Amino acid sequence: MKKDNIFITGYAKLPKGITASQLYGGEIVIGIILNRYSSRILDAECSFVTDTAKKYAKELLVNKDLNDIDEIIADVEDNYFGMAKKSFIAVLTNCYEKYRIMVDRR
């Protein structure tokens, strides 16, 4: 039975030389719980090192519509200034692409 909420993960390479890259084998990982039908992000967790970065990433994502990926990326571009910005955008794009594949299969 299909549930209303689904879980999607995304992966992307991190820049060399930053702590997260050393701790997580060079990759950033994000897990997103979203409503299958509305694409509303209900919860998110990212493998940043500090709790503050994890919390901020979550604030940028929760209650957003994953179909508005351009708006989400613009928010990241305008407000996130960590070393992993490009990787964060790449991992979000990866999640969006997985979601679109799932939606297109319906």
TORVEX-294408 format. One record per residue: chain; x, y, z of N, C-alpha, C, O in turn; residue in one letter. Coordinates in pm, 1 decimal. Layout:
! residues N
PT chain     n.xx     n.yy     n.zz    ca.xx    ca.yy    ca.zz     c.xx     c.yy     c.zz     o.xx     o.yy     o.zz resn
PT     A        X        Y        Z        X        Y        Z        X        Y        Z        X        Y        Z    a
...
//
This chain:
! residues 106
PT chain     n.xx     n.yy     n.zz    ca.xx    ca.yy    ca.zz     c.xx     c.yy     c.zz     o.xx     o.yy     o.zz resn
PT     A     83.8   -118.3      0.0      0.0      0.0      0.0     88.6    125.0      0.0    178.2    138.0     83.3    m
PT     A     63.5    214.8    -92.0    140.6    338.0   -100.1    100.2    432.8     11.9    -18.2    455.3     36.9    k
PT     A    199.4    486.7     77.4    178.0    585.4    183.2    172.6    725.0    121.6    222.2    747.3     11.1    k
PT     A    112.4    817.6    193.6    108.3    956.4    147.2    247.1   1020.0    149.2    280.3   1100.5     62.2    d
PT     A    328.0    983.5    248.9    460.8   1041.5    263.7    566.5    943.2    216.6    556.7    822.8    240.5    n
PT     A    667.7    996.3    149.5    776.6    913.2     99.3    909.9    967.5    149.2    918.7   1081.5    194.6    i
PT     A   1013.0    884.7    140.1   1148.2    920.3    182.3   1239.5    911.5     61.2   1243.7    809.1     -7.1    f
PT     A   1312.2   1018.8     35.0   1405.7   1024.4    -77.0   1541.2   1069.1    -23.9   1549.7   1157.9     60.9    i
PT     A   1647.3   1006.3    -74.9   1782.1   1049.0    -39.3   1853.7   1100.3   -163.2   1821.5   1063.6   -276.2    t
PT     A   1950.4   1185.0   -138.7   2035.3   1234.9   -245.8   2179.6   1236.5   -199.8   2208.5   1249.6    -80.9    g
PT     A   2269.2   1223.0   -295.2   2412.5   1220.8   -267.1   2483.2   1312.6   -365.3   2441.2   1327.4   -480.1    y
PT     A   2592.4   1374.5   -318.0   2676.2   1456.3   -405.7   2816.9   1461.4   -346.8   2836.0   1437.1   -227.7    a
PT     A   2913.4   1492.6   -429.4   3052.5   1505.9   -385.6   3069.8   1636.0   -308.7   3009.3   1738.1   -341.4    k
PT     A   3154.0   1630.1   -205.4   3190.0   1748.7   -128.2   3325.9   1800.1   -174.6   3405.5   1723.4   -228.8    l
PT     A   3353.5   1929.1   -154.1   3487.0   1979.7   -185.8   3591.5   1914.7    -94.7   3564.9   1888.8     22.7    p
PT     A   3708.0   1889.3   -148.8   3816.4   1832.4    -68.0   3864.5   1936.5     32.1   3860.9   2056.8      6.5    k
PT     A   3909.5   1886.9    146.6   3969.0   1974.9    245.5   3873.6   2030.8    349.4   3918.1   2097.5    442.8    g
PT     A   3743.9   2006.1    336.6   3652.5   2052.7    440.5   3622.0   1936.1    534.3   3630.1   1819.8    494.7    i
PT     A   3587.8   1967.4    655.9   3567.6   1865.9    759.3   3465.0   1761.3    718.8   3488.3   1641.8    737.2    t
PT     A   3353.2   1803.6    664.7   3248.0   1708.5    626.8   3299.8   1607.5    525.2   3261.8   1490.4    528.9    a
PT     A   3385.4   1651.8    435.5   3441.0   1561.5    334.5   3525.5   1453.4    400.3   3519.8   1336.8    361.2    s
PT     A   3603.4   1492.1    499.8   3687.9   1396.1    571.0   3604.5   1300.6    655.5   3637.7   1182.5    666.2    q
PT     A   3498.4   1349.6    714.8   3414.9   1266.0    801.3   3323.8   1171.8    724.0   3297.4   1060.3    769.1    l
PT     A   3276.1   1214.9    609.1   3173.7   1139.2    537.1   3222.1   1081.8    404.2   3142.0   1057.1    314.0    y
PT     A   3352.1   1060.7    392.2   3404.5    995.7    272.8   3388.2   1075.7    145.6   3379.4   1018.6     36.9    g
PT     A   3384.1   1206.8    157.7   3379.2   1292.0     39.9   3241.1   1316.2    -17.6   3228.3   1375.5   -124.7    g
PT     A   3137.3   1271.1     51.8   3000.9   1288.9      0.6   2911.6   1359.5    101.8   2929.4   1346.8    223.0    e
PT     A   2817.2   1432.7     50.1   2710.6   1490.1    131.2   2585.2   1406.8    104.1   2558.3   1367.3     -9.4    i
PT     A   2511.3   1381.6    208.4   2389.5   1301.4    198.2   2274.4   1382.3    256.7   2289.9   1449.1    359.0    v
PT     A   2160.2   1375.8    191.7   2041.0   1438.9    246.9   1926.2   1339.2    239.4   1911.4   1266.1    141.5    i
PT     A   1846.3   1338.0    343.9   1724.1   1258.3    345.5   1606.1   1352.3    358.6   1605.7   1441.6    443.3    g
PT     A   1506.9   1332.3    275.1   1389.5   1419.7    273.6   1263.1   1335.1    284.0   1245.7   1237.9    210.5    i
PT     A   1175.6   1373.4    376.0   1041.4   1315.2    382.3    948.0   1417.3    319.6    946.0   1533.7    359.5    i
PT     A    870.7   1373.1    221.0    778.0   1464.4    157.2    648.6   1393.9    122.6    642.6   1271.4    112.3    l
PT     A    545.9   1474.0    105.0    416.9   1420.2     65.3    422.8   1382.5    -81.8    457.6   1464.5   -166.8    n
PT     A    389.1   1259.2   -110.5    394.5   1203.9   -246.4    310.5   1285.7   -345.4    347.8   1299.4   -461.9    r
PT     A    199.1   1338.9   -299.6    103.1   1403.2   -389.6    120.0   1554.7   -399.4     98.6   1612.3   -506.0    y
PT     A    157.6   1618.8   -291.1    171.6   1764.7   -292.9    316.2   1809.8   -312.9    340.9   1925.9   -345.5    s
PT     A    410.2   1720.3   -294.1    555.1   1744.6   -299.4    603.5   1839.9   -189.3    712.9   1895.5   -198.9    s
PT     A    522.6   1858.2    -86.0    559.5   1941.5     28.3    662.9   1867.7    113.0    641.5   1752.8    151.4    r
PT     A    775.9   1934.4    142.4    881.0   1876.0    225.7    837.5   1885.4    371.2    811.4   1994.3    422.4    i
PT     A    830.1   1771.1    436.7    784.2   1763.8    575.4    900.0   1760.6    674.0    889.1   1812.3    785.2    l
PT     A   1010.0   1700.3    633.5   1127.8   1692.2    719.5   1249.4   1669.7    630.9   1238.3   1617.0    520.2    d
PT     A   1365.3   1710.2    680.9   1488.9   1693.0    604.9   1606.5   1687.9    700.9   1606.6   1753.1    805.3    a
PT     A   1706.0   1609.5    663.8   1830.0   1605.2    740.7   1945.8   1592.0    644.0   1942.1   1513.3    549.4    e
PT     A   2048.0   1670.5    669.8   2165.1   1674.1    583.1   2289.5   1640.4    664.8   2296.1   1671.2    783.8    c
PT     A   2387.1   1577.7    601.9   2506.1   1530.8    672.9   2612.3   1639.4    689.8   2731.5   1613.0    673.9    s
PT     A   2569.7   1760.0    721.7   2666.0   1862.7    758.6   2725.0   1826.7    894.2   2666.7   1747.3    968.0    f
PT     A   2839.8   1884.0    927.6   2908.6   1848.4   1051.4   2844.9   1914.6   1172.8   2819.7   1847.7   1273.0    v
PT     A   2818.8   2043.3   1165.8   2768.6   2113.6   1283.9   2616.7   2105.9   1293.3   2546.3   2100.9   1192.4    t
PT     A   2569.2   2105.3   1415.1   2424.5   2105.3   1436.8   2360.0   2231.5   1379.4   2247.5   2227.5   1329.5    d
PT     A   2431.8   2342.6   1386.9   2379.2   2468.1   1334.1   2356.8   2458.8   1183.5   2253.0   2502.3   1133.5    t
PT     A   2452.7   2402.8   1111.5   2438.3   2387.3    965.8   2324.3   2292.1    932.8   2247.8   2316.7    839.6    a
PT     A   2312.5   2183.7   1008.5   2202.9   2088.4    986.1   2068.0   2156.1   1008.4   1974.4   2139.0    930.3    k
PT     A   2060.1   2233.7   1117.3   1935.7   2303.4   1149.8   1900.6   2405.7   1041.6   1784.6   2417.8   1002.2    k
PT     A   2001.1   2479.0    994.2   1974.7   2581.1    892.9   1931.5   2518.3    760.5   1841.0   2568.8    694.2    y
PT     A   1995.7   2409.1    722.6   1956.5   2338.7    600.0   1810.9   2294.4    610.1   1734.1   2306.5    514.7    a
PT     A   1774.6   2243.2    726.8   1636.4   2199.7    748.4   1539.8   2317.5    734.8   1434.5   2304.9    672.4    k
PT     A   1576.1   2432.7    793.7   1491.7   2552.4    783.7   1472.2   2596.4    638.8   1364.9   2644.4    602.1    e
PT     A   1575.5   2579.9    557.0   1565.7   2618.4    416.4   1473.1   2527.1    336.7   1425.4   2565.0    229.8    l
PT     A   1447.3   2405.9    388.7   1374.0   2305.9    311.1   1233.1   2275.1    360.0   1141.5   2260.0    279.1    l
PT     A   1214.7   2265.5    491.1   1085.7   2221.0    544.1    975.1   2319.8    506.4    992.1   2441.5    513.9    v
PT     A    863.0   2263.8    466.2    743.0   2335.4    420.5    756.1   2395.2    280.8    667.8   2468.6    236.4    n
PT     A    864.9   2364.5    211.5    879.2   2406.0     72.0    822.7   2296.1    -17.5    811.8   2180.5     23.4    k
PT     A    787.7   2333.2   -137.8    739.0   2239.8   -238.7    858.9   2197.5   -323.6    921.9   2281.8   -387.4    d
PT     A    890.8   2069.1   -324.9   1007.3   2022.1   -399.3    995.8   2053.1   -548.5   1097.4   2066.7   -616.6    l
PT     A    874.2   2064.5   -599.5    857.9   2102.7   -739.9    903.5   2245.8   -766.9    926.6   2283.2   -881.9    n
PT     A    916.5   2325.6   -661.6    969.8   2461.8   -674.3   1120.8   2460.4   -652.8   1174.5   2544.9   -581.2    d
PT     A   1188.9   2364.8   -714.6   1332.2   2346.1   -692.4   1412.2   2471.8   -726.5   1511.4   2500.9   -659.5    i
PT     A   1371.8   2546.1   -828.1   1444.9   2668.4   -863.3   1438.1   2771.3   -750.4   1536.0   2840.3   -722.2    d
PT     A   1322.2   2780.7   -686.5   1306.4   2872.1   -572.2   1389.8   2824.6   -453.1   1451.7   2905.6   -384.2    e
PT     A   1391.2   2694.6   -429.3   1470.5   2638.7   -319.8   1618.6   2666.0   -344.3   1690.1   2708.0   -253.4    i
PT     A   1664.1   2642.5   -466.0   1804.5   2667.0   -499.2   1837.5   2815.3   -486.1   1945.6   2850.3   -438.6    i
PT     A   1746.4   2902.3   -527.2   1768.3   3046.6   -512.2   1782.7   3084.0   -365.2   1866.7   3167.0   -330.6    a
PT     A   1701.5   3023.4   -277.8   1713.8   3047.7   -133.4   1851.1   3004.9    -83.1   1913.1   3075.7     -3.7    d
PT     A   1898.3   2890.0   -128.6   2031.2   2842.6    -88.5   2137.6   2939.2   -140.5   2227.7   2978.4    -66.4    v
PT     A   2127.3   2977.1   -266.8   2224.7   3070.4   -325.9   2229.7   3202.5   -248.6   2337.4   3257.4   -225.1    e
PT     A   2113.1   3252.5   -209.7   2104.5   3383.2   -144.2   2139.6   3381.3      3.8   2176.9   3484.6     59.5    d
PT     A   2128.3   3264.9     68.8   2135.2   3263.4    215.0   2234.7   3166.8    276.9   2267.1   3180.7    394.8    n
PT     A   2283.8   3070.3    202.6   2377.9   2972.3    257.7   2517.1   3002.8    203.5   2538.7   3003.2     82.3    y
PT     A   2611.2   3028.1    294.0   2745.9   3066.1    252.8   2852.2   2972.4    309.3   2965.3   3013.7    334.9    f
PT     A   2814.9   2846.3    328.5   2910.5   2745.5    372.2   2993.4   2696.7    254.5   2959.5   2720.4    138.5    g
PT     A   3102.5   2628.1    286.4   3193.5   2576.5    183.9   3127.4   2471.8     94.3   3174.0   2447.2    -16.9    m
PT     A   3021.0   2411.1    141.2   2956.0   2302.8     66.8   2836.5   2351.1    -15.5   2750.6   2270.6    -51.3    a
PT     A   2829.5   2480.4    -45.9   2712.4   2534.7   -116.1   2683.1   2460.8   -246.9   2569.6   2419.2   -270.1    k
PT     A   2783.6   2444.2   -331.8   2760.7   2377.4   -460.7   2715.8   2233.3   -439.8   2629.3   2183.7   -512.0    k
PT     A   2774.5   2166.6   -341.3   2736.4   2028.2   -311.3   2594.6   2021.4   -257.1   2519.7   1929.6   -290.6    s
PT     A   2557.0   2117.2   -174.0   2422.0   2123.1   -118.9   2320.2   2138.3   -232.7   2217.0   2071.1   -233.9    f
PT     A   2349.9   2225.6   -326.4   2261.0   2244.2   -441.4   2254.9   2116.9   -525.5   2147.8   2078.1   -572.2    i
PT     A   2368.7   2052.7   -544.5   2372.1   1929.1   -623.8   2290.2   1818.6   -558.7   2219.8   1744.9   -627.7    a
PT     A   2298.5   1806.5   -427.2   2224.6   1700.9   -357.4   2074.0   1729.0   -360.9   1994.0   1635.9   -370.3    v
PT     A   2035.9   1854.2   -353.6   1893.8   1889.3   -365.7   1842.0   1858.5   -506.0   1731.4   1807.2   -522.5    l
PT     A   1921.9   1889.9   -605.0   1885.1   1859.5   -743.4   1870.6   1709.2   -763.0   1780.3   1663.6   -833.2    t
PT     A   1959.7   1632.2   -700.7   1953.2   1486.2   -708.0   1822.1   1435.0   -649.1   1758.2   1347.3   -707.4    n
PT     A   1781.8   1488.5   -535.2   1653.7   1449.3   -474.2   1536.5   1485.4   -565.3   1443.8   1406.3   -582.8    c
PT     A   1541.2   1603.7   -622.3   1433.9   1647.6   -711.7   1422.3   1554.3   -832.3   1312.1   1515.9   -871.3    y
PT     A   1535.5   1518.5   -890.6   1533.8   1428.6  -1006.6   1474.5   1292.8   -970.6   1397.7   1236.1  -1048.3    e
PT     A   1509.6   1240.4   -853.3   1452.0   1113.0   -808.6   1300.7   1125.3   -790.0   1225.4   1035.3   -827.1    k
PT     A   1257.2   1237.0   -732.7   1114.4   1258.9   -712.7   1041.5   1265.7   -846.9    934.6   1206.5   -862.2    y
PT     A   1097.9   1336.8   -943.6   1034.2   1348.6  -1075.3   1023.2   1212.2  -1143.2    922.7   1184.1  -1208.4    r
PT     A   1123.6   1128.3  -1129.2   1117.5    992.7  -1186.0   1002.5    915.8  -1122.8    926.6    848.2  -1192.3    i
PT     A    989.7    926.4   -990.2    882.2    857.2   -919.3    745.5    908.7   -965.0    654.2    829.4   -988.1    m
PT     A    730.8   1039.4   -978.0    603.9   1098.7  -1019.5    569.4   1057.3  -1162.5    454.0   1026.4  -1192.4    v
PT     A    667.1   1056.8  -1248.6    643.0   1021.6  -1389.1    601.8    876.0  -1406.1    539.7    841.3  -1506.6    d
PT     A    634.6    790.8  -1310.9    597.5    649.0  -1317.1    452.6    624.4  -1276.6    397.2    518.6  -1306.4    r
PT     A    391.0    720.8  -1209.2    252.8    703.3  -1162.2    159.2    677.3  -1274.5     39.3    660.3  -1252.3    r
//
